[in-house]
Amino acid sequence: MVTLRQVGVVRVRGGGGRSMLGGMQTNTDRDPAAPLVEVAEFRTDSRYRLVHFAGAGWEPLAPEEFEPRVHELFPELDPHDSAKVHWADRPWEWPAWHPGEA
């Protein structure tokens, strides 16, 4: 299980909402066969799922944020392409959340 604290996520405002892992962005060591998007394990203690974008780092995303963010970073990527979008488990599922909950 990966947590925000473990991966050192920093949310940058004014930079298109980009996150950086450890303050650094790089694609030089990326395996071209590796997924561009990785979705971490399903958790019930948050309404978000952690999503890693190649070159941008980890971001906690709600279901309504996922596809727009994928298209923002990778305009030509089909979010349903299992070769480029890897789900650790429970694809396309987000924890239940009701407005007004913390």
N, C-alpha and C positions, 0 to 999 in steps of 0.2 A: 504494500500500500504506500502510495506516495502522497505526502501532504504538502501544502504550500510552504510550510516552514522548511521541509527537507529539500525542496528544489530551489529555494531562494527566489520566489516569484516577486517581481517588482512590477507593479502596474504603473505605466507611464501615461500621464494625461498630456494631451496636446500632441502626442505622437501617434495618433490614430488608434489609441487604446492598446498599443503593442506592449507585450510583456517581454522581459529579458531574463534569461537564466544566468544568475551570477553577474548581471550587468554587462554581458557580452553576447553579441550575435555573430554567428559564423556558420557558413555552409561548407567551408573548405574540407572538413573531415567527414562530411555526410556521405553515406553509402547510397548511390543512386537507386538501388533496389529497395531501400528502406521506405516505409510509409512517410508521406508528407504530414499526416495528421495521426496522432495517437490519442485515444480516449482512455483514461485511467479507469480503474475498477469502480463499480457501482457502490455507492455508500448511502446509507439512510440518514446520516446525521447532517446532511446538507442538501439544499435544493440544486446544487451545482455538480457538474462533473468536471474534473480536471482534464484539460485538453492541451496536448503539446503540438505546437506547430513548428515544423522545421524552419530554423532561422529566426524564430520569434520567441520560443520558450513556452512555458506552461501558463495557462489561463483558466480560472474557474468560469465556466459558462453555464447559463441556464438554457433550457431547450430552445427557446425562441432566439437565442443569440448564436447558436451553433452554426447553422447553415449560412447566415449572413457573414459571420466571421471567416468561415472557410472561403467563401467567394471573395471577400475583401483581400485575403492574403494570396489566394490561388484562384483567380477568376475562371480558369478553364477546368478546374478540378470538379469532378462529379462526387459529391459527398457520399454517394452510395457505392463508389469504386472500392471494393474490399482490398485491392492491391495497394492503394494509396491512402486509405483511411482504415486504421486498425483500431478495433474496439477490444479492450481487455476482457470484457464480458458484457452480456446483456445489451447488444447493439440497439441503438435508438431508444433506450429507456433512460429516464431521469427519475430521481426520487420524487415521491408525491410531495406537493407543496400547495398550500392554500393561501391566498392573499391575506395579509395581516399577520402571518406567522413570521417569526424572526429568522 
